[in-house]
Amino acid sequence: MSPQDSPVEQQLRDNYVLLETAKAQLDGLVKQQQLIQMAVEEHVRARETIKRMAASAQGDEILVPVGADSYVHAKVSDNKDAAVGVGSGVAIRKAPDEAEKSLDLKIDELSRAFKAVTDKAAQTEALIGELTEKVQTQYDQLQSDGKA
């Protein structure tokens, strides 16, 4: 604060910095939401693929998603176990029903994370609204005082 700055000018600057920080935080939260949503969709696709495979008879031909909206044809064998990722590049072999349960748990965990991020984004949006109003009021006050 320079000697000629009024308290209103300093408050305006401080609130503007807070506003820009909150906007950047909201942008990060939106990106987190998108990543979590993509992970949920991927886990749901995996669960549905395992369900279809488990319901198929040996020798049936099915389409198996390989990512990027791409699929390959595959024939169902008598071994219907699935390899389910548990983190750090490690996968565990599981029976289809166990694999579905594992994926359901992960989907629930991701959904809770999505809700937490959504709640934080809503709080941040409310803060942005308050700060925007404050900054505008302070700017208007400076203009009426002839300092802006």
N, C-alpha and C positions, 0 to 999 in steps of 0.2 A: 504494500500500500504506500503510495507516494504521499507527501504532505498535503497535496491539493485534492486527494481522493476523499469523497464523502463516505460515510458508513454505508449509504445506499449503493454507491458504486462498488464498494468492496463486496457487499452482500450479493450484488448482481453477478459479479465475477465468480464468486464462490459457488453460487447456485448454478451458474452456467456450466462450470466444471463438473459439478455433481450431475447435472442433466446429461451432459455428453458421456460421462462415465456410465450412467444408468442405461443410456441408449446402446452403448457398446456391450454392456452386460446382457441386455435383452437380445441383442443380435447373437451372442454366444449361446444363450438359452434356446433360441429358436433352432440353431444348428444342432444342439444336443437333442432336441425333440425329433428332428429329422433323422438323426442317426439311430436313435432308439426305435423309432417307428420302422425304419428299414430292418433293424435286427428282429423286431417282433414279426414282421412279414416273412423274413427268412426262416425263422423258427416255425411259424405256422405252415409254410410250404413243406418244410422237412417233416413235420408231424403228419400232414396230410399224405405225403408220399409214402411214409411208413405204413399208414393205415391202408392205403390202396394196395401196397405190396403184400401186407399181411392178409388182406381179404382175397388176394388172387391165388389161383391154383398153380401148381408147378407147371411150367411150360407156357403160361400166359405171357403175352407181350404187353409191356407197359411203357409209358413215357416217364423218364426219370429226369427231374430238373437238375441242371448242372450249373445254374447261375446265369445272370444276365439275360433272363427270359429265354434261355436255350434249353433244349431237352434232347435226350438220347433214347433210342429204343433199347429195351432190355427184356430178357426173358427171365421170369421168376424161377428160381431154383428151389430145391427142397430146404436149403438153408436160408431162413428169413431173418436171421439176426441182423441187427444194425450196429454200426459203429457210431457212437454218440460222443461228441466232443465234450470234455470236462474242463478245458482251459489249458493254456500253455502248450498248445499243439498236441495234447494227449487226448486220445479217444478210447472209449471202453466199449467192448462188445456187449450188446444187450438184446434180450428177446424183444420183439416188437411192442408188446404191452408195456414193458419196462422203459423202452426208448420213448414211447409216447408220454409216459408219466414224467420222465426226465425233461422232455421238451415242454410239457405243460407247466412244470415248475419254473423253468427258465422264462417262459412267456409271462407267467404271473409276476416274476421278479422284474422283468423288463417293463411290464405294465405299471407296476408300482413306481418304478424309476421315472417313467413317462409322466405319471400323475404328479410326482414331486417336482419335476422340472416345470410342468405346466402351472402348478401352484406358484412357484417362484417367479415364473414369467408374468403371471397375473399381478403379483405384488409389485414387480418391477414396472409394469405398465402403469399401475396406479401411481407409483412414485414419479414416473415420467410426467404423468398428467398434472400432478401437484407442482412439480418443479417448473414445468412449462408455464403454468398459470402464475407462479411466483416471479419467474424471470420476466414475463410479459408485464406484470404489475409494476415491478421495480423499474423496468425500462420506461414504461409510460410515465412513472413518477419522475424519473430523470429528465425525460423530454419536457414535461410540464414545468420543471425547474430550470430548463434551458441548458442542461449539462450534457445531453446526449446528442 
